[in-house]
Amino acid sequence: MDNPTQSASMAPERLASGWLGIPASPHPRHEDAGKNLDRVLQAGIGRFTGGISPAAIWMAYVDWIIHLHLSPAKQEELLLDAWNKLGRWNEYGWDLARHAGQAHDTGVRPLPQDKRFIDPTWQQWPFNVAYQGFLMTQQWWHRATTDISGVSRHHEDVVTFGARQLLDMLSPSNFPITNPVVLHETIRSGGLNFWRGAVNAINDWKEEITGKPSEQPYKVGETLAVTPGNVVFRNRLIELIQYTPTTPTVHAVPVLFIPAWIMKYYILDLSPHNSLVRYLVGKGYTVFMISWKNPHANDRDFSMNDYRELGVMAAVNAICSITGAPRVSAVGYCLGGTLLSIAAATMARDGDQRLANMTLFASQVDFKEPGELSLFIDESQVALLESIMWEKGYLDSKQMAGAFHILRSNDLIWSRRLNQYLLGRTETVNDLMAWNTDTTRMPYRMHTEYLRDLFLENKLAEGRYEVSGQPIALTDIRVPIFSVGTLTDHVAPWRSAYKIHLLTDTDVTFLLTSGGHNAGVVSPPGHPNRRYQVGTSAHHAPYIDPEIWHANTPSNEDSWWPEWENWMAARSGDLVMPPRMGKALCDAPGTYVLQS
């Protein structure tokens, strides 16, 4: 018989487990083993689905279809819309018949960014009827997947995106028999376009299988990243490059670039004619660049704090030691700007005054509205990615590239397929495209913390992000900020970058430039068709809504680089003799950037 005293002293959870007949507190090793089993299963699913969580897709679809069934008014609206569109399409076809197939203005016009039907041959019958039917179908599905009462915003975005991807796959521009451009090229070349397309497809297949890209004229250290300099510091996460001065005097405050580690640093030092590094060095700045290590499986435990300490802070320490300068201007690009904001807030909290000013290129500190990347970020999706990364120790660069390709499928998948495989054209590679294919990996722990703490929980914007066990606040930052947003950015939408006004208590100069996340930043003077808007808001000035700011701020022609350089010059001290170069470990671009 049990001892009554012993039974009474048993922990409640153990008593509960006895009543239910199941263990309530398994041994930690059993718990870890069970969790690892879950991870193995989820990683296997991730390999099969290309890293997309089927549960996330299914939940979005169920949310949409159930609420659509519970919305008879929406169903009636869609039925009437389908009937009206069918009538419009028939009327369009009959009008064409009466006007001998000539184009007119009664049809649906593609969105400005949709270039699939821009060729004049699409205005000939029957191709104009085909693409008009496609555009009307596209409109109907957009209406069917949006504005349904009860559907969560995230699930609505996922379903709308999924419908758009399926429709893009079925576009008449993707099939030879329904694409007049392909038919005309086939007649003109006697079918050689398909032969050339087959050769292109085989070459792409070989590259995919071997993992070795074809020979191209752009090589790091030879045609890319060729601004002279030395690696003057190295640890297990970064190499720090110091660029050789080219002017007799330089500004007293050195400049540190913190690029994103999702790609290689040399987007900021591409070819000589469009290198931002070369531009600044030529304007009399002492420039340093962080070059991140491309992590492998044994680097799985690098954390966000490691990237701050071994990256930003180690670089600041080295720069101050080499140059003797008491302060540094810091520039963060994309993820590097987010990390710089974390480091700046930490330095402000801890009384470290070595930051003179900071610049953010296409960077976010508030992730509540992160753009189309949020389609791939929810609890289910993050759990699947965690399992994939746990198994490998990192997130494969192919998965990151795949997500960006899907977001811009018209430009990066279907348009490329049309031009290379159906029209048989050879792809012309430029320096930016060469950089874009030079992908990197993301270590397991860092990327998990980034997705959960920033994307899912938005801790940095809400003052709950902890460094060394204590929270940091962006409002502690007092140095002036220059923030650059790019108009068509799908990675860091400019309205999200604009939120730096709300989250800091300092002078903010915000510049909005034409172009996207990458091409908008690589904008040397003289580049055609470039425009920008810029305005400064003092820390005590009232807040201006981004739409009002966009509507009322004057627009300027040409590159934004000189505008930023003028801002930097006013905050970079007097002109002095160039500081000494640090002890050279090797020539720029270093060794980490060459890691594959």
C-alpha positions in Angstrom: 0.0 0.0 0.0 1.3 3.5 -0.9 2.6 5.8 1.8 -0.1 8.5 2.3 2.5 11.1 3.1 4.5 10.3 0.0 1.3 10.4 -2.2 0.3 13.8 -0.8 3.8 15.2 -1.5 3.8 14.2 -5.1 3.9 17.1 -7.6 0.6 17.9 -9.2 1.8 17.2 -12.7 2.9 13.7 -11.6 -0.5 13.1 -10.0 -2.1 14.3 -13.2 0.0 12.0 -15.3 -1.1 9.1 -13.1 -4.7 9.9 -13.6 -4.3 10.2 -17.4 -2.0 7.3 -17.7 0.6 9.3 -19.7 3.9 10.8 -18.6 3.6 14.5 -18.1 7.2 15.3 -17.7 9.4 13.1 -19.9 13.1 12.9 -19.4 14.9 15.7 -21.3 16.7 13.2 -23.5 13.4 11.6 -24.5 12.0 15.1 -25.2 14.9 16.1 -27.4 14.7 12.8 -29.2 11.0 13.3 -29.9 11.6 16.9 -31.1 14.5 15.7 -33.3 12.1 13.1 -34.8 9.7 15.9 -35.6 12.4 18.0 -37.2 13.6 15.1 -39.4 10.1 14.5 -40.6 9.5 18.3 -41.3 12.9 18.6 -43.0 11.9 15.7 -45.3 8.7 17.5 -46.2 10.6 20.7 -46.8 12.9 18.9 -49.3 9.8 17.6 -51.2 8.0 21.0 -51.2 10.9 23.3 -51.9 10.9 24.7 -48.3 7.2 25.8 -48.5 5.0 24.6 -45.6 2.0 22.7 -46.9 0.2 23.3 -43.6 0.5 27.1 -44.1 -0.9 26.8 -47.6 -3.7 24.5 -46.5 -4.7 26.7 -43.6 -4.8 29.7 -45.9 -7.0 27.9 -48.4 -9.4 26.5 -45.7 -9.7 30.0 -44.2 -10.6 31.4 -47.6 -13.0 28.7 -48.8 -14.9 28.5 -45.6 -15.5 32.2 -45.3 -16.3 32.4 -49.0 -19.1 29.8 -48.5 -20.3 31.8 -45.5 -20.6 34.9 -47.7 -23.6 34.5 -50.1 -23.4 38.2 -51.1 -19.8 37.8 -52.2 -20.7 34.7 -54.1 -23.5 36.6 -55.9 -21.1 39.4 -56.6 -18.6 37.0 -58.2 -21.2 35.3 -60.3 -22.4 38.6 -61.6 -18.8 39.7 -62.3 -18.1 36.5 -64.2 -21.2 36.9 -66.3 -20.3 40.6 -67.0 -16.8 39.7 -67.9 -17.9 37.0 -70.2 -20.2 39.5 -71.9 -17.4 42.0 -72.2 -15.1 39.4 -73.7 -17.7 38.4 -76.3 -18.4 42.0 -77.1 -14.6 42.6 -77.5 -14.4 39.7 -79.9 -17.4 40.8 -82.0 -16.0 44.4 -82.2 -12.8 43.0 -83.5 -14.6 41.0 -86.1 -16.5 44.1 -87.2 -13.3 46.2 -87.4 -11.3 43.5 -89.3 -9.3 42.5 -86.2 -7.9 45.9 -85.5 -7.0 47.0 -81.9 -9.2 49.4 -80.1 -9.6 50.8 -76.5 -12.5 48.8 -75.1 -10.3 46.1 -73.6 -8.5 45.6 -70.3 -5.1 47.2 -70.0 -2.3 45.3 -68.3 -0.8 46.7 -65.2 2.2 49.1 -65.8 4.7 46.4 -64.6 3.2 43.7 -66.8 5.3 43.6 -70.0 4.1 40.3 -71.4 1.7 41.7 -73.9 3.6 44.9 -74.9 4.6 43.7 -78.4 2.4 45.1 -81.1 1.7 41.6 -82.5 -0.5 40.9 -79.5 -3.0 43.4 -81.0 -3.6 41.0 -83.9 -6.5 38.6 -84.0 -6.9 36.0 -82.4 -4.0 36.8 -79.9 -5.7 40.0 -78.7 -8.8 38.0 -77.8 -6.7 35.4 -76.0 -4.8 37.9 -73.8 -7.9 39.9 -73.1 -9.6 36.8 -71.8 -6.6 36.0 -69.7 -6.5 39.6 -68.2 -10.2 39.4 -67.4 -9.8 36.0 -65.7 -6.9 37.5 -63.7 -9.1 40.3 -62.6 -11.9 38.0 -61.5 -9.6 35.8 -59.4 -8.1 38.8 -57.7 -11.7 39.8 -56.8 -12.5 36.2 -55.7 -9.6 36.0 -53.3 -9.8 39.5 -51.7 -12.3 41.4 -49.5 -14.0 38.3 -48.0 -15.3 39.0 -44.5 -13.5 36.9 -41.8 -10.4 35.9 -43.7 -7.2 36.9 -42.0 -5.0 39.4 -44.0 -2.1 37.0 -44.1 -4.2 34.1 -45.5 -5.8 36.5 -48.0 -2.4 37.5 -49.2 -1.2 33.8 -49.5 -4.3 32.7 -51.4 -4.2 35.8 -53.7 -0.5 35.1 -54.4 -1.1 31.5 -55.0 -3.9 32.2 -57.5 -1.7 34.7 -59.3 1.2 32.2 -59.6 -1.1 29.6 -61.1 -2.5 32.1 -63.6 0.9 33.3 -64.5 1.9 29.8 -65.3 -1.1 29.5 -67.7 -0.6 32.8 -69.4 -0.9 32.7 -73.2 2.5 34.3 -73.4 4.1 31.0 -72.1 3.0 28.7 -74.9 4.3 28.8 -78.5 1.0 28.3 -80.2 -0.7 31.3 -78.4 2.3 33.7 -78.4 2.6 35.6 -81.7 6.1 36.7 -80.9 7.2 33.1 -80.7 5.3 32.2 -83.9 6.8 35.0 -85.9 10.3 34.1 -84.7 9.7 30.4 -85.6 8.7 31.4 -89.1 11.6 33.8 -89.5 14.3 31.4 -88.3 12.8 28.3 -89.7 12.4 26.8 -86.2 16.0 27.4 -85.2 14.7 29.3 -82.1 13.6 26.0 -80.6 17.0 24.4 -81.4 18.8 27.3 -79.7 16.3 27.1 -76.8 17.0 23.4 -76.3 20.8 24.1 -76.1 20.1 26.8 -73.5 17.9 24.4 -71.5 20.6 21.7 -71.6 23.2 24.2 -70.4 21.0 25.3 -67.6 20.4 21.7 -66.6 24.1 21.0 -66.5 24.7 24.0 -64.3 21.9 22.9 -61.9 23.3 19.3 -61.7 27.0 20.2 -61.4 26.5 23.4 -59.3 29.1 25.0 -61.5 28.0 28.2 -63.4 29.0 28.7 -67.0 32.0 30.9 -67.8 31.2 34.6 -67.6 33.2 37.8 -68.1 32.6 38.9 -64.5 35.0 37.5 -61.8 35.5 38.8 -58.3 38.9 40.4 -57.9 39.3 40.7 -61.7 36.3 42.6 -63.0 34.2 42.9 -59.9 35.3 44.2 -56.4 38.5 45.7 -57.8 38.8 48.9 -55.8 42.4 48.7 -54.3 42.7 47.9 -50.6 43.8 45.4 -48.0 42.2 43.0 -45.5 43.4 44.5 -42.3 41.4 42.5 -39.8 40.0 38.9 -39.7 38.0 36.8 -37.3 35.9 33.7 -37.6 33.0 35.7 -39.0 34.3 38.7 -41.0 37.2 40.1 -42.9 37.6 43.9 -42.7 38.8 45.6 -45.9 40.4 49.1 -45.8 40.5 50.8 -49.2 43.6 52.7 -50.4 43.1 56.5 -50.3 43.2 58.3 -53.7 43.1 61.9 -52.5 45.7 63.9 -50.7 43.4 64.7 -47.8 40.4 62.8 -46.4 37.5 63.5 -44.0 38.5 62.9 -40.4 35.7 60.4 -39.7 36.1 57.0 -41.4 33.2 55.2 -43.0 32.2 51.6 -42.2 30.0 49.6 -44.6 27.9 46.8 -43.1 26.4 44.8 -46.0 23.8 42.1 -45.7 25.2 38.6 -45.2 22.4 37.2 -47.3 24.5 38.1 -50.4 28.2 39.0 -51.0 29.3 42.6 -50.1 30.5 43.6 -53.5 27.2 45.0 -54.7 28.7 48.1 -53.1 31.9 47.6 -55.1 30.7 46.3 -58.5 32.5 47.4 -61.7 34.6 50.6 -61.5 32.0 52.7 -63.2 29.2 51.8 -60.6 31.2 51.2 -57.4 29.9 53.2 -54.5 33.1 52.4 -52.6 35.2 53.8 -55.4 32.9 56.8 -55.6 33.4 57.6 -51.8 37.1 57.0 -51.9 37.4 59.4 -54.8 35.5 62.0 -52.7 38.0 61.9 -49.9 36.7 59.3 -47.4 38.5 56.5 -45.6 36.3 53.6 -46.4 36.2 50.2 -44.6 34.0 47.2 -45.6 32.8 44.1 -43.8 33.1 41.0 -45.8 31.0 38.2 -44.2 32.1 34.6 -44.0 29.8 32.2 -46.0 28.8 29.8 -43.2 28.9 26.1 -43.3 27.3 23.4 -41.2 29.9 23.8 -38.4 28.9 27.5 -38.1 25.3 26.6 -37.3 25.5 28.3 -33.8 26.4 31.8 -35.0 23.8 34.0 -33.4 22.4 37.5 -34.1 24.5 38.7 -31.2 27.6 37.1 -32.8 27.0 39.1 -35.9 26.7 42.2 -33.8 29.8 41.5 -31.7 32.1 39.7 -34.2 30.8 41.9 -37.0 29.9 45.5 -36.3 31.6 46.0 -32.9 34.8 44.1 -33.9 35.0 46.3 -37.0 34.4 49.5 -35.1 37.1 48.5 -32.6 39.6 47.7 -35.4 38.8 51.0 -37.3 39.3 53.2 -34.2 42.6 51.3 -33.4 44.0 51.6 -37.0 43.0 55.2 -37.8 43.0 56.7 -34.3 39.6 58.3 -35.1 37.3 58.5 -32.0 34.2 58.1 -34.1 32.9 56.2 -37.2 30.2 56.8 -39.7 28.3 53.6 -40.3 26.3 52.5 -43.3 24.1 49.4 -43.3 22.5 47.8 -46.3 19.4 45.7 -46.1 19.9 43.2 -43.2 23.1 45.0 -42.4 21.1 48.1 -41.7 18.9 46.2 -39.3 22.0 44.9 -37.5 23.5 48.4 -37.5 20.3 49.7 -35.8 20.6 47.0 -33.2 24.2 47.9 -32.6 23.5 51.6 -32.5 20.7 51.2 -30.0 23.0 49.0 -27.8 25.8 51.5 -28.0 23.5 54.3 -27.0 22.2 52.3 -24.1 25.7 51.5 -22.9 27.1 55.0 -23.3 29.4 54.1 -26.3 29.7 57.3 -28.3 31.9 56.1 -31.1 29.1 56.4 -33.7 29.1 59.8 -35.5 26.1 59.1 -37.8 24.3 56.2 -39.5 22.9 55.5 -42.9 20.4 52.8 -43.8 20.1 51.5 -47.4 16.8 49.8 -48.0 16.6 48.6 -44.4 13.8 47.7 -42.0 13.6 48.1 -38.3 9.8 47.5 -38.1 8.7 44.1 -39.6 4.9 44.5 -39.2 4.7 45.3 -43.0 7.7 43.5 -44.5 6.3 43.3 -48.0 5.8 40.2 -50.1 8.4 38.2 -48.1 5.7 38.0 -45.4 4.0 35.4 -47.6 6.7 33.0 -46.6 6.8 34.0 -42.9 4.3 32.6 -40.4 4.5 30.2 -37.5 4.1 27.1 -39.6 6.5 28.3 -42.3 9.2 29.3 -39.7 8.9 25.9 -38.0 9.5 24.1 -41.3 12.5 26.3 -42.1 13.9 25.7 -38.6 13.7 22.0 -39.2 15.4 22.3 -42.6 18.2 24.5 -41.1 18.5 22.2 -38.0 19.2 19.2 -40.3 21.8 21.0 -42.5 23.1 23.6 -40.0 22.2 26.5 -42.5 19.6 27.7 -44.9 20.7 26.7 -48.4 21.2 29.6 -50.7 19.1 27.9 -53.4 16.0 28.2 -51.1 16.6 31.9 -50.6 17.0 32.5 -54.3 13.9 30.4 -55.0 11.8 32.5 -52.8 12.9 35.7 -54.5 12.4 34.1 -57.9 8.8 33.2 -57.0 8.1 36.7 -55.8 9.1 38.0 -59.2 8.1 35.0 -61.3 7.1 37.1 -64.4 10.5 38.6 -64.6 12.8 35.9 -63.3 11.0 32.7 -64.3 8.5 33.0 -67.1 10.1 35.9 -69.0 13.5 34.1 -68.8 11.9 30.9 -70.1 10.2 32.7 -73.0 13.4 34.5 -74.1 15.8 31.7 -73.6 13.8 28.5 -74.3 11.1 29.6 -76.8 12.8 32.5 -78.6 16.3 30.9 -78.3 18.0 34.1 -77.2 21.2 34.1 -75.3 21.0 35.8 -71.9 23.2 38.9 -71.6 24.7 38.9 -68.2 25.7 42.2 -66.5 27.6 42.8 -63.3 24.5 43.1 -61.1 23.2 39.8 -62.5 26.5 38.1 -61.9 26.5 39.4 -58.3 22.9 38.1 -57.9 23.9 34.6 -58.7 26.8 34.6 -56.1 24.6 33.4 -53.2 25.4 32.7 -49.6 24.0 30.5 -46.8 22.4 31.6 -43.5 23.4 29.8 -40.2 20.7 28.0 -38.3 20.7 29.9 -35.0 21.0 33.4 -36.5 18.3 32.9 -39.1 16.0 31.3 -36.5 16.5 34.3 -34.2 16.0 36.7 -37.1 12.8 35.2 -38.3 11.3 34.8 -34.8 12.5 37.8 -32.9 12.2 40.3 -35.8 9.7 39.0 -38.4 7.2 37.1 -36.2 7.4 39.0 -32.9 8.7 42.4 -34.1 10.7 42.8 -30.9 13.1 45.5 -32.1 10.3 48.0 -33.1 8.4 47.3 -29.8 11.4 47.7 -27.4 11.5 44.0 -26.5 14.7 43.0 -28.3 17.3 42.0 -25.8 21.1 42.4 -26.0 23.2 41.0 -23.1 20.0 40.2 -21.2 18.6 43.8 -21.3 16.2 45.3 -23.9 17.3 48.0 -26.3 15.2 50.9 -27.6 15.7 52.6 -31.0 14.6 55.8 -29.4 17.9 55.9 -27.5 19.7 56.6 -30.8 20.7 60.3 -31.0 23.0 60.4 -33.9 21.6 61.8 -37.2 20.2 59.2 -39.6 20.1 59.1 -43.4 17.6 56.5 -44.6 17.2 55.4 -48.3 14.1 53.7 -49.6 13.6 52.3 -53.1 10.3 52.9 -54.9 9.7 49.3 -56.2 11.4 47.4 -53.4 9.7 44.0 -52.8 12.2 43.1 -50.0 12.1 46.2 -47.8 9.1 48.3 -49.0 9.9 52.0 -48.7 6.9 52.7 -46.5 8.3 50.2 -44.0 11.7 51.8 -44.2 10.0 55.2 -43.7 8.9 54.1 -40.2 12.3 55.0 -38.9 10.7 58.4 -38.4 8.3 56.9 -35.8 10.8 54.7 -34.1 13.7 57.0 -33.4 14.1 60.3 -31.6 16.7 62.1 -33.7 17.1 64.0 -37.0 16.1 61.8 -39.9 16.8 62.5 -43.6 14.7 60.2 -45.8 15.4 59.7 -49.5 13.2 57.8 -51.9 14.8 56.8 -55.1 13.5 55.1 -58.3 14.4 51.4 -58.8 14.2 48.3 -56.7 16.1 46.8 -53.7 19.3 46.4 -55.6 19.2 48.5 -58.8 17.9 51.5 -56.8 21.0 51.4 -54.6 23.5 50.9 -57.4 22.8 54.3 -58.9 26.0 56.1 -60.1 25.8 59.7 -61.4 24.9 59.9 -65.0 22.7 56.7 -64.8 19.7 57.4 -67.1 16.1 57.5 -65.9 16.9 58.0 -62.2 14.9 60.2 -59.9 14.8 60.8 -56.2 13.0 62.7 -53.4 14.6 63.8 -50.2 13.5 65.6 -47.0 14.8 66.1 -43.5 12.7 65.8 -40.4 14.1 67.3 -37.1 13.6 65.2 -34.0 11.1 67.7 -32.6 9.2 68.1 -35.9 5.6 66.7 -36.2 5.2 63.4 -38.1 4.3 63.4 -41.8 2.4 60.5 -43.3 4.4 58.7 -46.0 1.8 59.2 -48.7 1.6 63.0 -47.9 5.4 63.1 -47.9 5.6 61.3 -51.3 3.0 63.6 -52.8 4.5 66.9 -51.6 8.2 66.3 -51.7 9.9 67.7 -54.9 11.5 65.2 -57.3 15.0 65.5 -58.5 16.6 64.0 -61.6 19.8 61.8 -61.7 21.6 59.8 -59.0 21.0 60.2 -55.3 24.7 59.5 -54.5 25.8 63.1 -54.6 22.9 64.1 -52.3 24.0 61.5 -49.7 27.7 62.4 -50.1 26.9 66.1 -49.3 25.0 65.0 -46.2 28.0 62.8 -45.2 30.5 65.6 -45.9 28.8 67.9 -43.5 29.1 65.3 -40.7 32.5 63.7 -41.4 34.8 66.3 -39.9 37.6 68.4 -41.3 39.9 67.3 -44.2 43.1 65.7 -42.8 46.0 63.6 -44.0 44.9 60.0 -44.8 45.4 57.7 -41.8 47.8 54.9 -42.0 46.7 51.6 -43.6 46.3 48.7 -41.2 48.6 45.7 -41.4 47.7 43.9 -44.6 46.6 40.3 -44.1 46.0 40.0 -47.9 44.8 42.2 -50.8 41.2 43.1 -51.3 38.7 41.6 -52.0 40.0 39.0 -49.4 39.3 35.3 -49.0 35.8 35.2 -47.4 34.1 36.7 -50.5 35.5 33.9 -52.6 34.0 31.1 -50.5 31.3 29.1 -52.3 
